[in-house]
Amino acid sequence: MLKKVSSRHRPAGPKGVSPVPSRLQSAVPWALLLAFAVVLLSAGPAAAQVAAPLVTLDDCLAQALISGPDALIARSNLAVAQAVRDQSAAKNGFGINGALSGTHGVGYETSSNTNSSLSNALLSTASSNTDTFEGGLNLTAPLATSLTLSGDQLVPETSGVSQATRIGITGSSTLWDGYPGGRNFGAARQADLTLAIGHSTADESKRTLAYQVKLAFFTLLDAQSQVSLLDEAHAARTEDLRRTNALYESGQAAKIDAEQAAIDEEEAAADLAKEKDTLLVDRQNLASLVGWPLEKDFRAAPAESPKPPDLDLDGAIEMALSKRSEIVQLLLQIASGRVAADLAHSQSSPVIGLNGNWAWTNKGGSTSAPSMTSSNPDWSVGLQVSMPIVDAGGIKAQVAQAAAQELAYEQQKTQLVSNITVEVRQAYLALRDLKLRIGLATAGLKLADDQYDLAKTQFREGTGSSQALLAASMAVSSSEAALDQANVNMTLGILSLQNAMGE
């Protein structure tokens, strides 16, 4: 949050410079320039690298969405939601599984049973070593549908023992389980809604991150301005101290004036040191949001303040209720809750399923007397109905839980609408007040300028005191600070309203 600095702790502008000229005052700039030139020439290229690189607001926003910690966490959470959804969708989708096996053992020749595997179906009083090969494909589809194609081949290793082949197809499907399209479809629908909530949460994380970066950027920008102005204020207070001491030594100022000037200079130095510490913290805060190392040195480039929304209060509230991600997420949760309620009700519904199988077996003759005999295909079709009779209240509890959760969501929606309405109204009215404060601060600065000009004139004419001149100089600095703070607060107020509206 942008700090609120007391007007007395804010910097003095150009009007804070002492109005009394002197030879020393005119000579100081040239001496400083000469000293700087000597230092620059002796330092060489290193002196040209003292300025930290500038970064723009757009640079920070773009980098934050790429490498910012919050953005990385949001992407990870969204990936988890996507994986959960894909798992649920797979249960209600199409799939094919294959299996192949081979065994070696003892086989017996006898009549075959088409409803069992060949290794168990071929029985005989004479045993022989046999190899059995089995393979199959299983197809899964929606409505808990399963279709299996299987085949077995028995190959004896001893002459005189017959071979055998079997091919079978079995299938089953749920015609009705209490939920239209099947319970797996309902679970997939819930997963889709959960994923949509994940996308909404990710979008909200991006919006919140952008708001935090803007807030931190303008805070840093203000801190940079503060340091610059406080540096000017300290220079002005130093010059006031030099001038007041000279007047005191010549008998034109009282001792209390010199003491006051000394206190003002010390206070300006302390304010400058504190603001430099604040600047460091503000820079590290922005670096943390963007994903840069905390020790990275940079400066915020000048940026245009955001524009206030061109809406009345009712329009701002209406936009917030349509765009705030909390509303969108809650509506998705309500829809998911209704699916959960329907799935809970389906637990007490009869389950109707269709199943069937078809099998064909071919048994060959022995190696000494070749022959081929095939059985007629065996098939069957059946209808299965099942339903719970006694479940000790488990289904009833699930239904009650789903209904209670749906009611809780509806209550949350009502409360959320009220909270958003109050939040937008508060931000809107606060922004309206900040606009008035800028006008008052502008008028206050004009008045301070006029009073300062009057104090200078009175001091030159000998009708005003040095103390009055010091007070007028400090008043100008305070008024400039008040106007600067009003502008900063206006920027933050606009960001706050935009955030409350979901922009």
C-alpha atoms as one frame of an Amber mdcrd trajectory, in Angstrom:
protein
   0.000   0.000   0.000   1.220   3.435  -0.870   2.414   5.258   2.203   0.723
   8.414   3.359   3.354  10.970   4.175   2.636  13.882   6.435   2.632  17.200
   4.626   5.386  18.397   6.926   7.486  15.460   5.837   6.933  16.124   2.180
   9.457  17.855  -0.069   9.892  21.517  -0.748   9.701  22.592  -4.365  11.657
  25.419  -5.967   9.730  27.933  -3.924  11.343  26.507  -0.792  14.717  28.011
  -1.773  15.839  31.036   0.170  14.964  34.326  -1.568  18.069  36.158  -0.274
  20.936  36.144  -2.836  24.599  36.152  -1.846  28.033  35.789  -3.433  28.412
  32.343  -1.963  25.009  31.349  -3.292  25.957  32.407  -6.822  29.335  30.697
  -6.594  28.134  27.325  -5.272  26.599  26.006  -8.547  29.828  26.662 -10.459
  31.910  25.063  -7.730  29.659  22.023  -7.713  29.817  21.697 -11.485  33.606
  21.951 -11.435  33.889  19.330  -8.692  31.516  17.002 -10.538  33.551  17.357
 -13.727  36.747  16.458 -11.899  35.098  13.376 -10.325  33.635  12.295 -13.663
  36.978  12.545 -15.444  38.786  10.663 -12.701  36.158   7.920 -12.451  36.117
   7.244 -16.182  33.374   5.081 -17.733  32.199   3.758 -14.347  30.701   7.132
 -13.474  28.364   6.910 -16.446  26.822   3.711 -15.079  25.468   5.078 -11.804
  21.919   5.555 -13.145  19.670   2.527 -12.665  17.844   1.262 -15.783  14.266
   2.391 -16.305  11.406  -0.109 -16.517   7.942   0.701 -17.779   4.609  -0.378
 -16.357   3.940  -2.527 -19.426   7.301  -4.266 -18.958   6.443  -5.097 -15.356
   2.952  -6.363 -16.215   4.213  -8.573 -19.033   7.067 -10.002 -16.950   4.801
 -10.624 -13.947   2.459 -12.758 -16.057   5.440 -14.802 -17.278   7.638 -15.303
 -14.244   5.744 -13.804 -11.315   5.280 -16.258  -8.405   1.516 -15.709  -8.357
   1.263 -16.375 -12.091   3.293 -19.583 -11.780   1.077 -20.827  -8.932  -2.083
 -20.003 -10.901  -0.836 -21.958 -13.936   0.034 -24.952 -11.758  -3.414 -24.963
 -10.138  -5.059 -24.729 -13.549  -2.970 -27.663 -14.796  -4.171 -29.728 -11.823
  -7.820 -28.859 -12.590  -7.267 -29.791 -16.257  -5.773 -33.167 -15.292  -8.685
 -33.931 -12.943 -11.156 -33.078 -15.682  -9.336 -35.252 -18.233  -9.371 -38.218
 -15.842 -13.106 -37.897 -15.329 -13.792 -37.461 -19.038 -11.728 -40.566 -19.803
 -14.040 -42.683 -17.655 -16.952 -41.701 -19.870 -15.083 -41.851 -23.162 -13.981
 -44.464 -25.642 -11.052 -46.755 -24.940  -9.467 -49.910 -26.270  -7.429 -52.383
 -24.268  -5.611 -55.400 -25.648  -4.245 -58.542 -24.009  -2.160 -61.462 -25.257
  -0.852 -64.453 -23.304   0.680 -67.855 -23.840   0.860 -70.812 -21.426   2.382
 -74.254 -21.397   0.807 -77.110 -19.478  -1.114 -80.370 -19.622  -4.207 -80.557
 -21.813  -6.940 -83.239 -21.942  -9.066 -84.053 -24.931 -12.844 -84.109 -24.399
 -15.936 -82.300 -25.524 -15.623 -78.519 -25.333 -17.608 -76.096 -23.245 -17.919
 -72.835 -25.141 -18.587 -70.861 -21.987 -15.117 -71.472 -20.547 -11.537 -71.160
 -21.716 -10.079 -73.907 -23.833  -7.546 -75.047 -21.263 -10.387 -75.916 -18.909
 -12.797 -76.981 -21.612 -10.742 -79.737 -23.211 -10.775 -82.698 -20.843  -9.782
 -86.262 -21.626  -8.627 -89.401 -19.973  -5.380 -89.088 -21.912  -3.141 -86.249
 -21.061  -0.544 -84.473 -23.235   1.623 -81.393 -23.095  -0.121 -78.444 -24.747
   0.517 -74.774 -25.553  -2.383 -72.371 -25.155  -2.482 -68.920 -26.737  -5.099
 -66.372 -25.699  -5.759 -62.843 -26.972  -8.460 -60.243 -26.824  -9.571 -56.661
 -27.299 -11.800 -54.716 -24.933 -13.708 -51.621 -26.065 -15.212 -49.205 -23.520
 -17.721 -46.478 -24.377 -20.190 -44.118 -22.665 -23.152 -45.460 -20.685 -20.805
 -47.929 -18.993 -20.639 -49.871 -22.248 -18.088 -52.631 -22.630 -17.466 -54.905
 -25.636 -14.860 -57.679 -25.482 -13.540 -59.776 -28.364 -11.496 -62.800 -27.282
  -9.850 -65.746 -28.949  -8.106 -68.959 -27.716  -5.963 -71.440 -29.567  -4.822
 -74.758 -28.035  -1.888 -76.518 -29.731  -0.916 -79.989 -28.399   2.694 -81.105
 -28.573   1.827 -84.868 -28.736   0.566 -86.576 -31.865  -2.923 -87.941 -31.731
  -4.313 -85.120 -29.629  -6.674 -82.652 -31.296  -6.299 -78.888 -31.559  -9.060
 -76.438 -30.705  -9.984 -72.815 -31.462 -12.513 -70.591 -29.742 -13.724 -67.075
 -30.578 -16.061 -65.166 -28.298 -17.723 -61.762 -28.040 -19.276 -60.404 -24.831
 -20.811 -57.027 -24.196 -22.746 -55.053 -21.627 -24.252 -51.594 -21.395 -26.207
 -49.600 -18.840 -29.482 -48.397 -20.309 -30.516 -46.358 -17.266 -28.913 -45.655
 -13.893 -31.004 -42.708 -12.683 -28.983 -39.938 -14.396 -29.607 -38.913 -18.027
 -26.616 -40.072 -20.022 -25.246 -42.143 -17.168 -23.544 -41.359 -13.886 -20.163
 -41.252 -15.551 -21.534 -38.520 -17.779 -22.683 -36.618 -14.686 -19.236 -36.961
 -13.134 -17.676 -35.694 -16.365 -20.085 -32.746 -16.317 -18.990 -31.937 -12.778
 -15.353 -32.108 -13.864 -16.078 -29.679 -16.719 -17.612 -27.226 -14.251 -14.652
 -27.646 -11.897 -12.299 -26.904 -14.782 -14.346 -23.807 -15.667 -13.979 -22.675
 -12.050 -10.240 -23.265 -12.405 -10.103 -21.069 -15.514 -12.088 -18.355 -13.729
  -9.750 -18.570 -10.745  -6.728 -18.293 -13.042  -8.227 -15.239 -14.760  -8.900
 -13.683 -11.376  -5.311 -14.374 -10.316  -4.063 -12.568 -13.422  -6.353  -9.602
 -12.785  -5.363  -9.415  -9.133  -1.699  -9.688 -10.045  -2.057  -6.867 -12.572
  -3.731  -4.712  -9.914  -0.962  -5.440  -7.395   1.756  -4.686  -9.955   0.103
  -1.382 -10.902  -0.250  -0.477  -7.256   3.392  -1.339  -6.538   4.592   0.469
  -9.667   2.840   3.735  -8.872   3.967   3.402  -5.259   7.563   3.093  -6.436
   7.071   5.984  -8.835   5.820   8.146  -5.982   8.715   7.064  -3.746  11.171
   8.100  -6.456   9.479  11.485  -6.681   9.524  11.751  -2.905  13.283  11.157
  -2.735  13.923  13.743  -5.434  11.715  16.378  -3.821  12.959  15.649  -0.321
  16.491  16.062  -1.604  15.497  19.486  -2.923  13.780  20.250   0.380  16.917
  19.302   2.304  19.003  21.579   0.054  16.519  24.403   0.674  16.552  23.860
   4.439  20.370  23.797   4.381  20.408  27.126   2.549  17.841  28.546   5.004
  20.104  27.477   7.867  23.148  29.119   6.265  21.264  32.342   5.589  19.630
  32.457   9.042  22.954  31.888  10.788  24.475  34.728   8.749  21.590  37.019
   9.720  21.901  35.986  13.365  25.626  36.719  13.396  24.936  40.162  11.901
  22.213  40.849  14.453  19.345  40.764  11.920  17.774  37.550  13.239  17.012
  36.193  16.692  18.689  33.132  18.164  15.382  31.265  18.102  15.273  31.715
  14.321  18.683  30.046  13.967  17.593  27.211  16.259  14.400  26.697  14.269
  16.357  26.641  11.006  18.719  24.008  12.458  15.797  21.823  13.535  14.186
  22.157  10.099  17.453  21.121   8.395  17.861  18.063  10.637  14.255  17.062
  10.092  14.652  17.378   6.310  17.772  15.172   6.429  15.952  12.554   8.513
  12.957  12.606   6.146  15.268  12.116   3.165  17.045   9.148   4.767  13.728
   7.529   5.695  12.342   7.998   2.206  15.399   6.343   0.680  14.756   3.308
   2.885  11.121   3.319   1.775  12.222   3.523  -1.860  14.326   0.384  -1.412
  11.420  -1.539   0.127   9.019  -0.378  -2.604  11.453  -1.473  -5.317  11.872
  -4.904  -3.725   8.093  -5.268  -3.402   7.632  -4.664  -7.124  10.544  -6.978
  -7.963   8.963  -9.747  -5.889   5.637  -9.432  -7.725   7.321  -9.380 -11.131
   9.632 -12.299 -10.362  12.928 -10.410 -10.386  15.710 -10.846  -7.817  15.226
  -8.576  -4.817  18.675  -7.075  -5.324  17.859  -5.942  -8.886  18.416  -2.194
  -9.248  15.970  -0.307 -11.451  13.781   2.772 -11.589  10.146   3.080 -12.562
   9.706   5.062 -15.771   7.096   7.857 -15.784   3.630   6.472 -16.470   0.298
   8.046 -17.219  -2.202   7.758 -14.404  -5.242   5.553 -15.108  -8.462   7.193
 -16.189 -11.482   7.052 -13.879 -14.393   4.910 -15.171 -16.952   6.957 -17.088
 -19.913   5.476 -15.239 -22.367   6.551 -12.607 -22.644   4.625  -9.337 -25.421
   2.304 -10.532 -23.511   1.548 -13.729 -20.355   0.773 -11.777 -22.238  -1.645
  -9.497 -23.921  -3.337 -12.462 -20.555  -3.835 -14.192 -19.026  -5.265 -11.026
 -21.827  -7.805 -10.611 -21.351  -8.959 -14.203 -17.538  -9.086 -14.256 -16.368
 -10.004 -10.774 -14.908 -13.500 -10.913 -16.326 -14.337  -7.476 -19.831 -14.140
  -8.955 -18.842 -16.239 -11.967 -17.216 -18.888  -9.778 -20.179 -19.063  -7.429
 -22.594 -19.555 -10.333 -20.410 -22.414 -11.575 -20.361 -23.914  -8.080 -24.154
 -23.705  -7.939 -24.386 -25.545 -11.281 -21.938 -28.178 -10.022 -23.969 -28.543
  -6.845 -27.101 -29.244  -8.856 -25.310 -31.978 -10.779 -24.158 -33.423  -7.448
 -27.754 -33.378  -6.191 -28.979 -35.196  -9.311 -26.230 -37.799  -8.943 -27.197
 -38.306  -5.313 -30.835 -38.856  -6.305 -29.747 -41.348  -8.968 -28.335 -43.635
  -6.273 -31.889 -44.617  -5.306 -32.954 -45.286  -8.916 -33.142 -48.772 -10.499
 -30.206 -49.614 -12.770 -31.192 -51.305 -16.025 -28.467 -53.021 -18.011 -28.259
 -55.054 -21.201 -25.701 -57.855 -21.648 -24.993 -60.530 -24.206 -22.393 -62.944
 -25.513 -21.603 -64.968 -28.613 -19.090 -67.813 -28.907 -17.888 -70.189 -31.602
 -15.620 -73.217 -31.042 -13.790 -75.305 -33.615 -12.202 -78.618 -32.543  -9.847
 -80.246 -35.013  -9.070 -83.970 -35.313  -5.921 -85.761 -34.203  -2.741 -85.730
 -36.225  -3.173 -89.417 -37.109  -6.796 -89.091 -38.220  -7.378 -85.507 -39.378
 -10.936 -84.217 -39.197 -12.638 -80.949 -38.395 -15.719 -80.509 -36.294 -17.247
 -77.131 -35.469 -19.924 -76.424 -32.963 -22.838 -74.148 -33.693 -22.279 -70.619
 -32.327 -23.593 -70.130 -28.824 -25.189 -66.812 -27.919 -27.278 -65.222 -25.216
 -28.918 -61.844 -24.507 -30.082 -60.723 -21.098 -31.643 -57.784 -19.275 -30.524
 -56.993 -15.756 -32.320 -54.787 -13.244 -30.898 -53.857  -9.855 -31.811 -51.332
  -7.199 -30.989 -50.662  -3.576 -33.432 -52.004  -1.017 -31.812 -51.138   2.291
 -28.719 -48.918   2.542 -28.864 -47.761   6.184 -29.631 -44.168   5.131 -26.484
 -43.527   3.090 -28.302 -42.397  -0.057 -30.660 -40.199   1.914 -27.671 -38.538
   3.584 -26.052 -37.869   0.192 -29.231 -36.237  -1.090 -29.502 -34.112   2.048
 -25.864 -33.065   1.759 -26.278 -31.973  -1.864 -29.430 -30.006  -1.043 -27.767
 -28.276   1.915 -24.726 -27.380  -0.181 -26.904 -25.877  -2.896 -28.735 -23.777
  -0.288 -25.391 -22.623   1.144 -24.260 -21.526  -2.319 -27.449 -19.507  -2.812
 -26.931 -17.791   0.538 -23.309 -17.039  -0.371 -24.497 -15.495  -3.627 -26.844
 -13.136  -1.805 -24.114 -12.125   0.624 -21.546 -11.720  -2.151 -23.837  -9.412
  -4.137 -24.273  -7.244  -1.037 -20.537  -7.154  -0.308 -19.624  -6.225  -3.882
 -22.287  -3.510  -3.935 -20.924  -1.966  -0.734 -17.319  -2.262  -1.947 -18.037
  -0.514  -5.246 -20.094   2.203  -3.554 -17.318   2.835  -1.026 -14.638   3.071
  -3.735 -16.842   5.271  -5.919 -17.651   7.738  -3.165 -14.022   7.779  -1.999
 -12.922   8.681  -5.529 -15.446  11.490  -5.662 -14.019  12.856  -2.410 -10.449
  12.582  -3.745 -11.386  14.755  -6.714 -12.547  17.467  -4.297  -9.333  17.103
  -2.291  -7.248  17.847  -5.379  -9.156  21.099  -5.869  -8.643  22.057  -2.233
  -4.942  21.178  -2.376  -4.516  23.272  -5.526  -6.180  26.259  -3.855  -4.069
  25.720  -0.735  -0.853  25.779  -2.765  -1.878  29.001  -4.500  -2.585  30.602
  -1.128   0.786  29.420   0.248   2.550  30.879  -2.809   0.867  34.237  -2.287
   1.739  34.250   1.416   5.343  33.339   0.609   5.612  36.177  -1.922   4.186
  38.545   0.703   6.666  37.340   3.327   9.568  37.889   0.912   8.411  41.411
   0.153   7.935  42.260   3.826  11.372  40.829   4.671  13.080  42.895   1.970
  11.294  46.034   3.136  12.216  45.340   6.740   8.633  44.917   7.928   8.765
  41.128   8.158  10.827  38.793  10.298  13.131  35.959   9.322  10.925  33.586
  11.317   7.884  34.537   9.248   9.862  33.930   6.087  10.908  30.469   7.318
   7.324  29.629   8.194   6.097  30.768   4.771   8.797  28.676   3.055   7.771
  25.601   5.045   4.108  26.277   4.240   4.872  26.194   0.522   6.671  22.870
   0.916   3.734  21.463   2.885   1.208  22.699   0.315   3.179  21.219  -2.566
   3.345  17.961  -0.663  -0.397  18.040  -0.011  -1.125  18.496  -3.719   1.326
  15.746  -4.661  -0.256  13.400  -2.124  -3.736  14.268  -3.410  -2.687  13.308
  -6.937  -1.155  10.052  -5.724  -4.275   9.232  -3.702  -6.363   9.960  -6.802
  -4.379   7.404  -8.791  -4.771   4.811  -6.065  -8.468   5.613  -5.772  -8.974
   4.974  -9.484  -7.127   1.656  -9.230  -9.234   0.708  -6.213 -12.494   1.417
  -8.060 -11.329  -0.492 -11.117 -10.421  -3.430  -8.920 -13.809  -3.323  -7.185
 -15.492  -3.346 -10.612 -13.511  -6.389 -11.722 -11.464  -4.592 -14.356
